[in-house]
Amino acid sequence: MQQVKQLKFSRSNYYQGILQLRDINDEMMRFVHNQIVKRGDVAITKTVNLPKGKDLYITSQKFIKILGKKLKESFGGQITTSSKLHTRSKSGKDLYRVNVLYRPVKYKRGDIVTIRGDQAKLLYVGNRIFALDLKTGKKIKVRSEDLPHG
């Protein structure tokens, strides 16, 4: 894996927000690192390993939001974005830090799941989820919220 660039900042702990990755696999982590390397002007200044994931402290709020959306588009799942007041500038403007939480869908193509009481076989799991209703034989679009969690 190519090394993520460490940019020079006056404070080595500088960050504008946190990308919170939960229940991710190696492919997803490589995707995040590749996106940061491609960008070039963004860096991870701190990584916190947690039992179910990682928190990446990143130097660009805008990029954190973009990366969350790209993860969801590429792998499916859910993103939750929140902001927290960090400080107030000398001119009186409120400055916020952003957190983007990403959780992938825990299912893959071919899995049999219960959706709204009916058995279905997942045909496609990505930005959109499609399944085959095993009772009717019809292809259905599934919202990630309708998949069983647990």
N, C-alpha and C positions, 0 to 999 in steps of 0.2 A: 504494500500500500504506500502510495506517495505521501511524503511528509507534509502536513498542513503547515503553511507558512506562519511563522511567528513574527508579527509586525512589531515595530518598536513604538512604544507609547511612553509618555512621561511617567505613567503609573502602570506597572505590569499587571495590576489587577483590574484594569479598565474594562468595562463591558457595558453594553446598552440593553442587554436582555439575556434571557436563558431559554435555550431550546431543551425542553424536557422530553426525553425519549424513554418510553416505557415498553417493555415486552418486545423489543426489536431483535432482529437477527443480524448476522454478519453482513449480509447483502445490503441491508438498510443502512448500516453504519458506514460501509464503503461508499454508498450513494451520497451520504451527508458529507463525508470527507472529500469526495470528488467534486461536489458542488462548491465547496469552500476553496479548493485548490483552483478550480476554473475561474472563480470570481477574482481571486488575487488580492483584493483590497480589504478582505475580511479575515479576521483571525479568531481562533478559540484561545482565550486567555486563561481558562481554567476548566478542568473536567472533574466532575464529582461522580464516582461510581456508586451506584445504589443497588440494593438487592434485586430490583426489577427493572433496572435501566441505568441511564446516564443523564446528568445535567451538563450541558455545554454552555459555558459563558462566552458569548459572542459579541463582537465589537460593532454590529450594525443591527438596529431594530428592524429596519425595512427588510434586510436580508433574512432575518429570523422568520418573519411572516411569510416571505416568498418560499423559504425552505420548507416550512410547515405545509404550505399548499402543494409544493412539488412532491413531498412525501405522500400526501393523501392521493394525489393524482396518479402516482406511480405504483403505490402499494395498497391503496384503499385504507380505510381506517377513519379515525376521528381526530380532529384538532380542536383545541380549546385555547383561545387567546385571552390574556388578561394583562392589564397595565397596573403599575403600582407607582405612586408618587415617590420619586427618589430625592429630589431637592428643588430648590427654587433658584433661578439664575439671578445675577446681580440686577438685571433689568426687571425682575419680578415675575418672570415667566416660569410656570411649573414645568419641571423636567421629569419625565416618566421613564421607567424601565418596563420592557415588555417580556412576558413569559408566553411561550407557545408550547403546549403539551400535545405530544403526538402519541397515539396508541393505534397500532395496526389492527386489522380484523384478524381474529384468531382462526379463521377458516381458510381452506384452500379448495381449488377446483376438485370436484369429485366427492366432496364431503356430503353426507346425508344429514340434513338438519330439519328441525320442526319450525315452520314459519306460520304464525297465526293459526296454530292447531293442525296444519297439514304437513306431511313429509315432502321434502323437496331435495333434489340433487343439485349442488352448486355447479353451474356451467362456467361462470366467469367471476373472478374476484379481483377487483382493481378499483379504479375510481368509481365505477358502477358495479353492481353485483346482479348477476342474472342466475336464475335457477330453473329447473324443470320440475313442475308440480307433478309428483308421482301418481296422484289420483286422477288428474285430468289430462296429463300429458302435455299441458301448455307451458310455454316459456313465460316466466314472470320476472319482473324487475323487483329487487329486494332492497329495502333500506337497511343500512348497517344496524340501525336501532332495533330492527325486527329480528335480527339473529340472536339466538340464545347467548347470554353472557355468563361466564363462570369458569 
